[in-house]
Amino acid sequence: MTLILTPEQQMLADTVERFVREHGSFEQWRRLTAAGHAFDEANWRRMADMGWLALAVPEADGGFGAGARETVIVAEGLGRGLLREPFVGTSVLAARLLAQAASPQQRELLGGIA
C-alpha cells in the first residue's frame, strides 16, 4: 500500500527524520539504558516545543486535533530511530482516552499533555 502524504505531512515526516538523525543515536540509547533513564528529558522538551505532543489533543483542549496520519508519522519516525520518549503512551493513547472518556476535571490534563 502506497501512502501519499500531503505537503504538510511530508514536511512533518522530514522533520521527524531530521530530529531522529540529530537526537537519536544508538550511543545515546545505550547511555540512557546504562544510566537507568526511561527517556531523554531534553528530547521530550524538544518534541513539546515542536508541537508533536499536542497532535492528538483536541483543539478545544489546547492541542492541534490532528488525525491518525500525523500521529503515525511521528510515532513511526521515532520508532525507526529507537527513541525512548513516551510519545505513543502519553501523547496518543492517554490523550485519546482523556478526550473520549474523561470527566471535565480529568480533561484538564490534556492541556498539560499539549
Summary of the structure (lengths in Angstrom):
residues: 114
radius of gyration: 14.6
end to end distance: 31.6
largest distance: 42.8
contacts: 319
relative contact order: 0.16
helix: 69%
strand: 0%
